[in-house]
């Protein structure tokens, strides 16, 4: 891959100067969905699929971008003096958002640069291609311009870029795991205070299989921001009596005793998911640490049911994948992963049953939905790196 993308860069931008190659992963969340903006815990891992970049500094303020995933768009040009979101600028709003975020906090990006991207994450699948580009761009700039920037700060800048430049009110999880991933480990992250620990996620007899609905969805125009607003309103109602800063502070019992404070049934359901999902995530990490894989699977199934019934972010495509998965031999658990409304589901499957699982679920999905799902048996990878 390194030689292939480097030669494409040279073909487009020439061979002069110091050309460098980088990689940042995508991510999958094993459990803990829609908890990251509610002060709860998440349990994601980085993947070996992700985004590659080839970059070189320039002597002027010009920015030149090229993506091997959108070759029809050709080279897109901009400038470090033109950092304003523009829907007409398509995908380059994501890397530009990182330049903006860094500059907004006083980091010195003194010249422009040429950069080529090549992503192995299916676009719109919910495996965080946008966060992967953001973190990767920040990592490239850290190296090119010798920025004094640790990986937690880089993740926070990625979140700021997406929130304030792109306009998607995302939590911290995606950027955090991509910036801080570790091979064969998931991260148990408390999003309220960014305390985290690595939990070994070495599955001896099982494999993580990601299932892509191939139903595209855009984060910004999904119902994501609406769900977040509903949780914020529910929190405000609970705060009339409770001294809490986030829904993630509540146990299930505390929620049940005080849910009468929430005046709207939908908001009550959204808050219930946030509270119960956080507790499921804490239990799931313990289950994995104690090698209780079956309990982890059970919690994954409960997570999906809550996302379907209380948070209402699944849809027939994701529900079909999960329902058909759970009919298969050797399946430990399955659930939607990511924001929902399309994108991906994740399952844990016995290694010797993976082939049969993919065949059976794929056929059932096509029969019910009318088009194919894609399947990836994945490995857990590390964070950003210079190749």
N, C-alpha and C positions, 0 to 999 in steps of 0.2 A: 504493500500500500504506500509506504513512504516514497519509494522511487517513482511510482505511478503519479502521485499527486505533485511531487517536486518537478517532474518533467513537464506536467501540464502547466505549472506555474511559470516555468522558464519559457515555454511556448507562448504564453500570454504576455508575460511581463519582462522577459529578458533574463539574462544569466548574471548580470552584474550585481555587486554588493553581497552582503552577508544574508543568505537565505536560510531560514530556520523552520523546522517542522515540529508540530505540537499535536497533542491529543487530549480531549476531555470526554469522560463517559456520559452515557445516558443513565437513567435510574429506573428502578421499579420499587414500589412501596409494598412490603409484604403485608403490613396491616397498619392502621392508623390513618384513616382517610377523612379529610375535611376537619382534622383536629389541629392542624398547624397554625391556623389563624384564630383558634379558640384556646390557645394557651395549653394545649395538650401534648401528648407524646406521639411520635411517629417512629416507624421502624423500616426505613428504606435501605437498599443496597445499591451500589454502583454496578454498572454492567460493563462487559468487555466491548459491547457495541456503543458507538458514540460519535463524536465529531472530530475530524482532523482539520488542521489548518497549516498552511505554508505562508510565511510572512517575511517582509523585509521593510526596513525603514526607508523613507524618502528624504529628500533635501528641501521639500516644500510642504505646503499645508494640504496637498491633495490626498484624498482617500480613494483607493480603487479596490472594489470588491468583486469577487467572482465565486459562484457556487456551482460545483459539479452536479448538484441536485437540481439546479434551475438553469441549465446551460442555455436554454432558449432566451433567457434575459440578458445574456452576455455580460460584459464588464459594466458594473454600475459605479458611477463616479460621484463623489461628494467632497466635502472639505471639513477639516476640524473646526472651521469657523461657522459651519452650517449644521449645528446640532439641535434640530427641532423635529419632533415626530411628524412624519408626512406619510399618510396611507399610500400615496403614489410610489413611495420608495420601497414598497414591498418588504422583503425579508431583511434588507440591510438596516431597518429600524432597530433590530436586535443588537448587532454589533455596535451601531452608533449609540445606542442607549448606554452601553458600558463606557464608551469614551466620555459621554456626557456625565455619567455618575462619578467617574474618577476625577474629571476636571472640576466637578461641582464641590468636591471635597479637598481640592487643593493639590491633587497629584498633577505633575507636570508632563503632559504629552506634548512635547515641543515641536514635533513634525508630523506629517502624514505618513501613510504606509500603504503598501500593496499587500492584499491578503486574499488567499484562496481557501475556500471551505469545501469539505466533502463529508457528508454525514452518512453513517450507516444505520441511523435510527429512522424508522419509517415516519415521515412527516405527518403530524396530526394524530399519531397513534396514542398519545398520552404517556410516552416514555421520556418526556422532557427534552425534546429537541431544542426548544427555545432557551431553556435554562442552560443546556449544554453549550449552546453558542455564546450565551452571555458569559458564563464562567470561563470558557475557553478564550474568548476575546480578552477578558481581564487578565488571564494567565499569560497570554501572548504579550500584552502591554506591560505587565509587570517585568517580563524578561527583556523586552526590547528597550524599555526606558528605565531599567534598574529601579523600579518603584519599591519602596519599603512597605510591603503589604503582606499581611499573613492571610491564611486561607479562610479563616472565619470572617475577617473583614471583607475579603473578596466576595464571599457568599452574600454578605449583607448588602454590598454594593450591587450585586446581581439582582437582589430583591428590590432594591431602590430603583434600579433601572426599569424593571418590569412594572412596578407600581406607578412611578411618577413620569416615566418617559413613554412607555408603551401603553399604559393605562389599564393594566390588568392587576386587580387587587390581590395578588397571590401571597401566600404565606412564605416562610423561609425554607421549607423542607427541600424543595428541588435543588436550589442553588447550594444548600448546605451539604447535601450528600454528594453532589457532583464535585464540589471543591474539596471535600474531606474523605472521599471514599477510600476503602482499604480492602485489598484482595481477601476473598473468603470471609468477609465480615459484613454484617449489617450494622447500622448505627442506631442506637437507642437514644433518641434526641428529645429532650424536654424543650419544647419551642418557647416556653414562657421565659426561660433564663439562658437558653443555649448551652446548658450542661449536657454532655453527651458521653457515652461509652461505646466502645466497639464490642459487639457480641459475635463470637465465632458462628458462622452460618455454614458450617461444613456438613452437607447432607451426604451421609455414607451410601445409602441405598436409594435415595430419591433425587429427583431433578426438578428445578424450577422451569416451568413451561409458560411462556407468555403467549396469549392468544389475542390477536389483533382483529377487531370487528371489521376493519376497513370502512367503518362509518366515520367520515371526517367531521371534525367539529373545531370551531375556533374558540379559544379561551375567552377572548374579550367579548364575543357576542353570544356566549353561552349564558346559562342562568347562574353561573358561578357567583357573580357579584351580588345577585339577589339573595342567594343562600347565605352569603356572608352577612349581608345587611339584616336578614332575619335573625341570625344568631346574635348579632350586636344588639338588636332591639330586645330580644329575650334576656340577654345579660343585664341590660338596663333595668328591666322589670324585676329581675331577681335581686338586683342591688338595692332596691327599695328597702329590703329587709336584711340581706346578707352582705357581709363585708368581704366581697371577692372582687378580684380584678379580671378573672377569666372563667369561662365555663369549665376549663380543665382542672380547676381547683376542687370541683365537687365530686363526691362519691355518688354511686347510684342511689343510696339511701337518702343522702342530703337532697339530691335532685327530686326524688319522689315526694319527700316531705314538704318541698317548697314550690313545686311546679304550678300550684294553684295561682301563684303570683303572675304567671305568664298568661296574658288575656286572650291570646289567639291560638287555636288548636294547631295550625301549621307551625307557628313559632315554637310551640311546646314540643312538637315532634322533632324539629330541627335541633333544638337544645338537647333533647333526650339522646339523639344520635351522638352529638358531640361529647356528652358526658360518658355514655356507655362505651363508645368506641375508644375513648381514652383509657378506660379501665381494661377493656379487652386487650389493648396494645401492651399494657404493663404485664398482664397475665401471659400474653403470647411470648414475650421476651423470656420470662421465667420458664415457660414450657420448653423453649428451644435450648436454654441453658441446661435444663435437666433432661434433655434429649427425649422429651415427651412430644414426639412429632404428631401423634394423633390428636392431642389436645390443641396444638397449634392449628391443625386442620379444622377442628371444630370451631375454634374462634374465628378463623377466616370465613367460614360459612355464615356464622352469626353476623359478622361484619357486613357481608354482602346483603343479607336479609334486611339489615338496618338501613343500609344505603338505598335499598329498593323501596322499603315501606315507610321509613321515617324521614329520610333525607330526599328521597325521590329524585335520584340522579343517575339511575341505571338505564332504563329503556329496554326494548325487546331484544336488541342485538346482544347486549351484555348479559341480560337474563338468560337468553338462549344458550350462550356459551357456558355459563356457570351451571345451568340445569343439566345440559348434556354432559358436561365434565363429571358431575357428581353421579351420573349413571354408570361411569366406566370403572372397570376393575383396576385396582392399584392407585386410585386417586385418594390423596390424604385430605385435601381441601382445595377450595377455589373461591375466588371473589373478584369483583371488578377492582381495578387499581387506577389511580390517577383521579382526575376531576370527575369523570363519568360522561354521560350524554354521548356515548361512543367511545372510541379509544380502545383500551385493552383490559383484559382480565388476566389474572395470574393463578396458576395452579401448581400444586406440589404432587408429583406423580412418581411412582416406583420406576426406577430406571429401566427395568426389563419390560415395562408396559408402555413406554413413551410412544413408540412407533404406532402401536395399535390405538392408543389414546388419540393421537393426532388424526389418524385415518377416520376413526368413528365419529369424533366430535366434528371434524371438518365436513363429513358427509351430512350429518344431521343438521348442521348449521346451514349448509347450502340449500338443503331441502326446505328448511323453514324460512330462511331470510331471502334466498334467491341469488346470492352471490357468495364468493369464497371468503373465508377467514384465513389469516396467515398465522403460522405457529413458529415460535423460536424457543428451542431448548437452550437456556442461557447459562453463562458462567458469571460469577460475581467478580468484578474487577476492582481496580484501584482508582485514585483520583487523577487530576490533570498531570501531564508529563511532557517533557521535551524529548523528542525522539532522536 
